[in-house]
Amino acid sequence: MNVSLSVVVPVYNASRWLQVSLDSLVGQRFGESVEIIIVDDGSTDQSINIIEKAKKRHSALKLLRNERNLGIVASLNRALDAAEGRFIARMDADDICMPTRFYRQLRFIRESGVDLCGSWFVEFGNGIPRAVRWPHSEAGLRTSMLFQNSICHPAVMARRDVFDRYRYREAYRLAEDYDLFTRAMADFRIANVPEVLLRYRRHPNQATQAQRAPMESVTQRIRLDTLAAEGINATGEEQRLHNLIRAPHSITCVDDLLGIEAWLIKLAALHETPEAKHVISSQWIRACIRAAPLGSRMLRIYRTSALRGGMRTLMDLSALAAMKLDYRSKPFAVLRRLGLSA
């Protein structure tokens, strides 16, 4: 069989959402041959029954079963070993594809010449839904990847060559996608399709929600690896500040905020494109948002910074400074869902 696209879907105890996810896959408006490779990782709920019933209706579905729970890294690599497609896409068992996702992404790859792409997406399931629009140009996305994973893993599609050369690594579990994407940047072109093509479900059972501390530890390693891979020299203190920019807590030290500003100005000088400079300026804004507990001191630093943004940003930061909101507080979480990004 000459397969155009292989879709890789790991499943573990996902019966609550699996049917909707599968429906969104088999209902794609996609005129080329596709196989959907599902790896059940030792589920103990009704996931297998749901998959078996779906297989009877849809010949594109293929099921691989792990005899015991091996984890997402082993499951993904097993699915990649079995994939026959010229292109490979990712999907999770609790998310929902938009009907034209595969068509739009494959056309984007062919027309733009990129090797791997994600897309914009909508977060839902935990409070007010919000659209997430990460940088889409190659220059902007590569710069953003210095700070955080900016490619939505279940929204990924890539040429087969990417996954033939790079696989997921167990040593980077909980951020295995960020690790693979940043390594692939060395040899392949990356971008995001500037359209919402996925609904990304948030819920307490996700590994990213349940294991935040170990995930942050792995993420910090990847950030520093990426700086080195991009040829950016950073002192030990600059490395600490670089990780502090995206740390999941408030910034409460003035010297740290000033150090972050100096480091970001240094990074901006190393990047020529407007897209890259915009990403770096946005990281400064995010750092100031998380420095809201510093109150007026944060605001004074922001006002005089070479990285400052427009009037709307100044108004937002002024309100946050007045409230001195902690990053992990419930009011801050509400504001973030309403559009405040940090």
Contacts in CASP RR format, 6 or more apart in sequence:
PFRMAT RR
TARGET T0000
AUTHOR 0000-0000-0000
METHOD contacts of the structure
MODEL  1
MNVSLSVVVPVYNASRWLQVSLDSLVGQRFGESVEIIIVDDGSTDQSINI
IEKAKKRHSALKLLRNERNLGIVASLNRALDAAEGRFIARMDADDICMPT
RFYRQLRFIRESGVDLCGSWFVEFGNGIPRAVRWPHSEAGLRTSMLFQNS
ICHPAVMARRDVFDRYRYREAYRLAEDYDLFTRAMADFRIANVPEVLLRY
RRHPNQATQAQRAPMESVTQRIRLDTLAAEGINATGEEQRLHNLIRAPHS
ITCVDDLLGIEAWLIKLAALHETPEAKHVISSQWIRACIRAAPLGSRMLR
IYRTSALRGGMRTLMDLSALAAMKLDYRSKPFAVLRRLGLSA
1 33 0 8 1.000
1 35 0 8 1.000
1 84 0 8 1.000
2 33 0 8 1.000
3 33 0 8 1.000
3 34 0 8 1.000
3 35 0 8 1.000
3 84 0 8 1.000
3 85 0 8 1.000
3 86 0 8 1.000
4 32 0 8 1.000
4 33 0 8 1.000
4 34 0 8 1.000
4 85 0 8 1.000
4 86 0 8 1.000
4 87 0 8 1.000
4 106 0 8 1.000
5 30 0 8 1.000
5 32 0 8 1.000
5 33 0 8 1.000
5 34 0 8 1.000
5 35 0 8 1.000
5 85 0 8 1.000
5 86 0 8 1.000
5 87 0 8 1.000
5 88 0 8 1.000
5 89 0 8 1.000
5 102 0 8 1.000
5 106 0 8 1.000
5 157 0 8 1.000
6 34 0 8 1.000
6 35 0 8 1.000
6 37 0 8 1.000
6 83 0 8 1.000
6 84 0 8 1.000
6 85 0 8 1.000
6 87 0 8 1.000
6 88 0 8 1.000
6 89 0 8 1.000
7 25 0 8 1.000
7 34 0 8 1.000
7 35 0 8 1.000
7 36 0 8 1.000
7 37 0 8 1.000
7 88 0 8 1.000
7 89 0 8 1.000
7 90 0 8 1.000
7 91 0 8 1.000
7 102 0 8 1.000
8 37 0 8 1.000
8 39 0 8 1.000
8 76 0 8 1.000
8 79 0 8 1.000
8 80 0 8 1.000
8 83 0 8 1.000
8 88 0 8 1.000
8 89 0 8 1.000
8 90 0 8 1.000
8 91 0 8 1.000
9 21 0 8 1.000
9 25 0 8 1.000
9 36 0 8 1.000
9 37 0 8 1.000
9 38 0 8 1.000
9 39 0 8 1.000
9 79 0 8 1.000
9 90 0 8 1.000
9 91 0 8 1.000
9 92 0 8 1.000
9 93 0 8 1.000
10 38 0 8 1.000
10 39 0 8 1.000
10 41 0 8 1.000
10 71 0 8 1.000
10 72 0 8 1.000
10 75 0 8 1.000
10 76 0 8 1.000
10 79 0 8 1.000
10 92 0 8 1.000
10 93 0 8 1.000
11 18 0 8 1.000
11 38 0 8 1.000
11 39 0 8 1.000
11 40 0 8 1.000
11 41 0 8 1.000
11 43 0 8 1.000
11 47 0 8 1.000
11 51 0 8 1.000
11 93 0 8 1.000
12 40 0 8 1.000
12 41 0 8 1.000
12 42 0 8 1.000
12 43 0 8 1.000
12 47 0 8 1.000
12 69 0 8 1.000
12 71 0 8 1.000
12 72 0 8 1.000
12 75 0 8 1.000
12 93 0 8 1.000
13 43 0 8 1.000
13 44 0 8 1.000
13 45 0 8 1.000
13 47 0 8 1.000
14 21 0 8 1.000
14 43 0 8 1.000
14 45 0 8 1.000
14 47 0 8 1.000
14 93 0 8 1.000
14 94 0 8 1.000
15 43 0 8 1.000
15 45 0 8 1.000
15 46 0 8 1.000
15 47 0 8 1.000
15 49 0 8 1.000
15 50 0 8 1.000
16 94 0 8 1.000
17 93 0 8 1.000
17 94 0 8 1.000
17 201 0 8 1.000
18 47 0 8 1.000
18 50 0 8 1.000
18 51 0 8 1.000
18 93 0 8 1.000
18 94 0 8 1.000
19 50 0 8 1.000
19 54 0 8 1.000
20 96 0 8 1.000
21 91 0 8 1.000
21 92 0 8 1.000
21 93 0 8 1.000
21 94 0 8 1.000
21 95 0 8 1.000
21 96 0 8 1.000
21 97 0 8 1.000
22 36 0 8 1.000
22 50 0 8 1.000
22 51 0 8 1.000
22 54 0 8 1.000
22 61 0 8 1.000
24 96 0 8 1.000
24 97 0 8 1.000
24 98 0 8 1.000
24 99 0 8 1.000
25 36 0 8 1.000
25 91 0 8 1.000
25 97 0 8 1.000
26 36 0 8 1.000
26 54 0 8 1.000
26 57 0 8 1.000
26 58 0 8 1.000
26 60 0 8 1.000
26 61 0 8 1.000
27 99 0 8 1.000
28 34 0 8 1.000
28 97 0 8 1.000
28 99 0 8 1.000
28 100 0 8 1.000
28 101 0 8 1.000
28 102 0 8 1.000
28 103 0 8 1.000
29 99 0 8 1.000
29 100 0 8 1.000
29 103 0 8 1.000
30 102 0 8 1.000
30 103 0 8 1.000
30 106 0 8 1.000
31 103 0 8 1.000
32 106 0 8 1.000
34 60 0 8 1.000
34 102 0 8 1.000
35 60 0 8 1.000
35 62 0 8 1.000
35 83 0 8 1.000
35 84 0 8 1.000
35 85 0 8 1.000
36 58 0 8 1.000
36 60 0 8 1.000
36 61 0 8 1.000
36 62 0 8 1.000
37 62 0 8 1.000
37 64 0 8 1.000
37 79 0 8 1.000
37 82 0 8 1.000
37 83 0 8 1.000
38 51 0 8 1.000
38 61 0 8 1.000
38 62 0 8 1.000
38 63 0 8 1.000
38 64 0 8 1.000
39 64 0 8 1.000
39 65 0 8 1.000
39 66 0 8 1.000
39 75 0 8 1.000
39 76 0 8 1.000
39 78 0 8 1.000
39 79 0 8 1.000
40 47 0 8 1.000
40 48 0 8 1.000
40 51 0 8 1.000
40 63 0 8 1.000
40 64 0 8 1.000
40 65 0 8 1.000
40 66 0 8 1.000
41 66 0 8 1.000
41 69 0 8 1.000
41 70 0 8 1.000
41 71 0 8 1.000
41 72 0 8 1.000
41 74 0 8 1.000
41 75 0 8 1.000
42 65 0 8 1.000
42 66 0 8 1.000
42 67 0 8 1.000
42 68 0 8 1.000
42 69 0 8 1.000
47 93 0 8 1.000
48 65 0 8 1.000
51 61 0 8 1.000
51 63 0 8 1.000
52 63 0 8 1.000
54 61 0 8 1.000
55 61 0 8 1.000
55 63 0 8 1.000
62 82 0 8 1.000
64 78 0 8 1.000
64 79 0 8 1.000
64 82 0 8 1.000
66 74 0 8 1.000
66 75 0 8 1.000
66 78 0 8 1.000
70 78 0 8 1.000
71 173 0 8 1.000
72 168 0 8 1.000
72 173 0 8 1.000
72 176 0 8 1.000
72 207 0 8 1.000
73 168 0 8 1.000
73 169 0 8 1.000
73 170 0 8 1.000
73 173 0 8 1.000
73 176 0 8 1.000
74 170 0 8 1.000
76 168 0 8 1.000
76 176 0 8 1.000
77 167 0 8 1.000
77 168 0 8 1.000
80 88 0 8 1.000
80 163 0 8 1.000
80 167 0 8 1.000
83 160 0 8 1.000
83 163 0 8 1.000
85 160 0 8 1.000
86 159 0 8 1.000
86 160 0 8 1.000
87 106 0 8 1.000
87 109 0 8 1.000
87 157 0 8 1.000
87 158 0 8 1.000
87 159 0 8 1.000
87 160 0 8 1.000
88 157 0 8 1.000
88 158 0 8 1.000
88 159 0 8 1.000
88 160 0 8 1.000
88 162 0 8 1.000
88 163 0 8 1.000
89 102 0 8 1.000
89 105 0 8 1.000
89 156 0 8 1.000
89 157 0 8 1.000
89 158 0 8 1.000
90 153 0 8 1.000
90 154 0 8 1.000
90 155 0 8 1.000
90 156 0 8 1.000
90 157 0 8 1.000
91 97 0 8 1.000
91 154 0 8 1.000
92 153 0 8 1.000
92 154 0 8 1.000
94 201 0 8 1.000
94 203 0 8 1.000
94 206 0 8 1.000
95 154 0 8 1.000
95 198 0 8 1.000
95 199 0 8 1.000
95 200 0 8 1.000
95 201 0 8 1.000
96 198 0 8 1.000
96 199 0 8 1.000
96 201 0 8 1.000
97 197 0 8 1.000
97 198 0 8 1.000
97 199 0 8 1.000
98 196 0 8 1.000
98 197 0 8 1.000
98 198 0 8 1.000
98 199 0 8 1.000
100 197 0 8 1.000
101 119 0 8 1.000
101 155 0 8 1.000
101 197 0 8 1.000
101 198 0 8 1.000
102 157 0 8 1.000
104 119 0 8 1.000
104 193 0 8 1.000
104 195 0 8 1.000
104 197 0 8 1.000
105 117 0 8 1.000
105 118 0 8 1.000
105 119 0 8 1.000
105 157 0 8 1.000
105 193 0 8 1.000
105 197 0 8 1.000
106 157 0 8 1.000
108 114 0 8 1.000
108 117 0 8 1.000
108 191 0 8 1.000
108 193 0 8 1.000
109 115 0 8 1.000
109 117 0 8 1.000
109 157 0 8 1.000
109 158 0 8 1.000
109 159 0 8 1.000
112 191 0 8 1.000
113 189 0 8 1.000
114 138 0 8 1.000
114 188 0 8 1.000
114 189 0 8 1.000
114 190 0 8 1.000
114 191 0 8 1.000
115 158 0 8 1.000
115 159 0 8 1.000
115 161 0 8 1.000
115 162 0 8 1.000
115 184 0 8 1.000
115 188 0 8 1.000
115 189 0 8 1.000
115 190 0 8 1.000
116 151 0 8 1.000
116 156 0 8 1.000
116 157 0 8 1.000
116 158 0 8 1.000
116 159 0 8 1.000
116 162 0 8 1.000
116 181 0 8 1.000
116 184 0 8 1.000
116 188 0 8 1.000
116 189 0 8 1.000
116 190 0 8 1.000
116 191 0 8 1.000
117 151 0 8 1.000
117 156 0 8 1.000
117 157 0 8 1.000
117 158 0 8 1.000
117 190 0 8 1.000
117 191 0 8 1.000
117 192 0 8 1.000
117 193 0 8 1.000
118 151 0 8 1.000
118 152 0 8 1.000
118 155 0 8 1.000
118 156 0 8 1.000
118 157 0 8 1.000
118 191 0 8 1.000
118 192 0 8 1.000
118 193 0 8 1.000
118 197 0 8 1.000
119 152 0 8 1.000
119 155 0 8 1.000
119 192 0 8 1.000
119 193 0 8 1.000
119 194 0 8 1.000
119 195 0 8 1.000
119 196 0 8 1.000
119 197 0 8 1.000
119 198 0 8 1.000
120 131 0 8 1.000
120 132 0 8 1.000
120 133 0 8 1.000
120 134 0 8 1.000
120 136 0 8 1.000
120 192 0 8 1.000
120 193 0 8 1.000
120 194 0 8 1.000
120 195 0 8 1.000
120 196 0 8 1.000
120 197 0 8 1.000
121 131 0 8 1.000
121 132 0 8 1.000
121 152 0 8 1.000
121 155 0 8 1.000
121 196 0 8 1.000
121 197 0 8 1.000
121 198 0 8 1.000
121 199 0 8 1.000
121 200 0 8 1.000
122 129 0 8 1.000
122 130 0 8 1.000
122 131 0 8 1.000
122 132 0 8 1.000
122 196 0 8 1.000
122 198 0 8 1.000
122 199 0 8 1.000
122 200 0 8 1.000
123 129 0 8 1.000
123 130 0 8 1.000
123 131 0 8 1.000
123 132 0 8 1.000
123 200 0 8 1.000
123 202 0 8 1.000
124 199 0 8 1.000
124 200 0 8 1.000
124 201 0 8 1.000
124 202 0 8 1.000
125 201 0 8 1.000
125 202 0 8 1.000
125 203 0 8 1.000
126 202 0 8 1.000
126 203 0 8 1.000
127 337 0 8 1.000
128 334 0 8 1.000
128 337 0 8 1.000
128 338 0 8 1.000
130 337 0 8 1.000
130 338 0 8 1.000
130 339 0 8 1.000
131 196 0 8 1.000
132 152 0 8 1.000
132 200 0 8 1.000
133 194 0 8 1.000
134 141 0 8 1.000
134 144 0 8 1.000
134 150 0 8 1.000
134 151 0 8 1.000
134 152 0 8 1.000
134 192 0 8 1.000
135 141 0 8 1.000
135 143 0 8 1.000
135 144 0 8 1.000
135 150 0 8 1.000
135 192 0 8 1.000
135 275 0 8 1.000
135 279 0 8 1.000
136 191 0 8 1.000
136 192 0 8 1.000
136 193 0 8 1.000
136 194 0 8 1.000
137 191 0 8 1.000
137 275 0 8 1.000
138 189 0 8 1.000
138 190 0 8 1.000
138 191 0 8 1.000
139 271 0 8 1.000
139 273 0 8 1.000
139 275 0 8 1.000
139 276 0 8 1.000
140 273 0 8 1.000
140 275 0 8 1.000
140 276 0 8 1.000
140 278 0 8 1.000
140 279 0 8 1.000
141 150 0 8 1.000
141 151 0 8 1.000
141 190 0 8 1.000
141 191 0 8 1.000
141 192 0 8 1.000
142 185 0 8 1.000
142 190 0 8 1.000
142 230 0 8 1.000
142 276 0 8 1.000
143 271 0 8 1.000
143 275 0 8 1.000
143 276 0 8 1.000
143 279 0 8 1.000
143 280 0 8 1.000
144 150 0 8 1.000
144 279 0 8 1.000
145 151 0 8 1.000
145 178 0 8 1.000
145 181 0 8 1.000
145 182 0 8 1.000
145 185 0 8 1.000
145 190 0 8 1.000
145 226 0 8 1.000
146 223 0 8 1.000
146 226 0 8 1.000
146 227 0 8 1.000
146 230 0 8 1.000
146 232 0 8 1.000
146 242 0 8 1.000
146 267 0 8 1.000
147 223 0 8 1.000
147 242 0 8 1.000
147 245 0 8 1.000
147 246 0 8 1.000
147 279 0 8 1.000
147 283 0 8 1.000
148 178 0 8 1.000
148 219 0 8 1.000
148 223 0 8 1.000
148 246 0 8 1.000
149 175 0 8 1.000
149 177 0 8 1.000
149 178 0 8 1.000
149 181 0 8 1.000
149 219 0 8 1.000
150 192 0 8 1.000
151 177 0 8 1.000
151 181 0 8 1.000
151 190 0 8 1.000
151 192 0 8 1.000
152 198 0 8 1.000
152 200 0 8 1.000
153 177 0 8 1.000
154 198 0 8 1.000
154 200 0 8 1.000
155 197 0 8 1.000
155 198 0 8 1.000
155 200 0 8 1.000
156 177 0 8 1.000
158 188 0 8 1.000
159 188 0 8 1.000
161 188 0 8 1.000
162 184 0 8 1.000
162 188 0 8 1.000
165 184 0 8 1.000
165 187 0 8 1.000
166 180 0 8 1.000
166 183 0 8 1.000
166 184 0 8 1.000
167 180 0 8 1.000
168 176 0 8 1.000
168 177 0 8 1.000
168 179 0 8 1.000
168 180 0 8 1.000
169 176 0 8 1.000
169 179 0 8 1.000
169 180 0 8 1.000
170 176 0 8 1.000
172 178 0 8 1.000
172 179 0 8 1.000
172 218 0 8 1.000
172 221 0 8 1.000
172 222 0 8 1.000
173 218 0 8 1.000
174 207 0 8 1.000
174 208 0 8 1.000
174 211 0 8 1.000
174 214 0 8 1.000
174 215 0 8 1.000
174 218 0 8 1.000
175 215 0 8 1.000
175 218 0 8 1.000
175 219 0 8 1.000
175 222 0 8 1.000
178 219 0 8 1.000
178 222 0 8 1.000
179 218 0 8 1.000
179 222 0 8 1.000
181 190 0 8 1.000
182 222 0 8 1.000
182 225 0 8 1.000
182 226 0 8 1.000
182 229 0 8 1.000
183 229 0 8 1.000
184 190 0 8 1.000
185 226 0 8 1.000
185 229 0 8 1.000
186 229 0 8 1.000
202 209 0 8 1.000
203 209 0 8 1.000
204 210 0 8 1.000
207 215 0 8 1.000
208 215 0 8 1.000
212 248 0 8 1.000
216 247 0 8 1.000
216 248 0 8 1.000
219 246 0 8 1.000
220 243 0 8 1.000
223 242 0 8 1.000
223 243 0 8 1.000
223 246 0 8 1.000
224 234 0 8 1.000
224 239 0 8 1.000
224 242 0 8 1.000
224 243 0 8 1.000
227 234 0 8 1.000
227 239 0 8 1.000
227 242 0 8 1.000
232 267 0 8 1.000
232 270 0 8 1.000
234 242 0 8 1.000
234 263 0 8 1.000
238 263 0 8 1.000
238 266 0 8 1.000
241 256 0 8 1.000
241 259 0 8 1.000
241 260 0 8 1.000
241 263 0 8 1.000
242 263 0 8 1.000
244 251 0 8 1.000
244 256 0 8 1.000
244 260 0 8 1.000
244 287 0 8 1.000
245 260 0 8 1.000
245 264 0 8 1.000
245 283 0 8 1.000
245 286 0 8 1.000
245 287 0 8 1.000
246 283 0 8 1.000
246 286 0 8 1.000
247 290 0 8 1.000
248 327 0 8 1.000
248 328 0 8 1.000
249 290 0 8 1.000
249 327 0 8 1.000
249 328 0 8 1.000
250 290 0 8 1.000
250 291 0 8 1.000
250 292 0 8 1.000
250 293 0 8 1.000
250 326 0 8 1.000
250 327 0 8 1.000
250 328 0 8 1.000
251 257 0 8 1.000
251 260 0 8 1.000
251 287 0 8 1.000
251 290 0 8 1.000
251 291 0 8 1.000
251 293 0 8 1.000
251 294 0 8 1.000
252 291 0 8 1.000
252 293 0 8 1.000
252 294 0 8 1.000
254 294 0 8 1.000
254 297 0 8 1.000
254 301 0 8 1.000
257 287 0 8 1.000
257 288 0 8 1.000
257 291 0 8 1.000
257 294 0 8 1.000
257 298 0 8 1.000
257 301 0 8 1.000
258 301 0 8 1.000
260 284 0 8 1.000
260 287 0 8 1.000
261 284 0 8 1.000
261 287 0 8 1.000
261 301 0 8 1.000
261 305 0 8 1.000
261 307 0 8 1.000
264 280 0 8 1.000
264 281 0 8 1.000
264 283 0 8 1.000
264 284 0 8 1.000
264 287 0 8 1.000
264 307 0 8 1.000
265 306 0 8 1.000
265 307 0 8 1.000
267 280 0 8 1.000
268 277 0 8 1.000
268 280 0 8 1.000
268 281 0 8 1.000
268 307 0 8 1.000
271 277 0 8 1.000
271 280 0 8 1.000
280 307 0 8 1.000
281 307 0 8 1.000
281 309 0 8 1.000
284 305 0 8 1.000
284 307 0 8 1.000
284 308 0 8 1.000
285 307 0 8 1.000
285 309 0 8 1.000
285 313 0 8 1.000
285 317 0 8 1.000
286 341 0 8 1.000
286 342 0 8 1.000
288 298 0 8 1.000
288 301 0 8 1.000
288 302 0 8 1.000
288 317 0 8 1.000
289 316 0 8 1.000
289 317 0 8 1.000
289 320 0 8 1.000
289 327 0 8 1.000
289 340 0 8 1.000
289 341 0 8 1.000
289 342 0 8 1.000
290 327 0 8 1.000
290 342 0 8 1.000
291 298 0 8 1.000
292 298 0 8 1.000
292 317 0 8 1.000
292 320 0 8 1.000
292 321 0 8 1.000
292 323 0 8 1.000
292 324 0 8 1.000
292 325 0 8 1.000
292 326 0 8 1.000
292 327 0 8 1.000
292 332 0 8 1.000
293 324 0 8 1.000
293 325 0 8 1.000
293 326 0 8 1.000
294 321 0 8 1.000
294 324 0 8 1.000
295 321 0 8 1.000
295 322 0 8 1.000
295 324 0 8 1.000
296 321 0 8 1.000
298 317 0 8 1.000
298 321 0 8 1.000
299 317 0 8 1.000
299 318 0 8 1.000
299 321 0 8 1.000
302 308 0 8 1.000
302 314 0 8 1.000
302 317 0 8 1.000
303 314 0 8 1.000
308 314 0 8 1.000
316 340 0 8 1.000
323 331 0 8 1.000
325 331 0 8 1.000
325 332 0 8 1.000
325 335 0 8 1.000
326 332 0 8 1.000
327 342 0 8 1.000
332 340 0 8 1.000
336 342 0 8 1.000
END
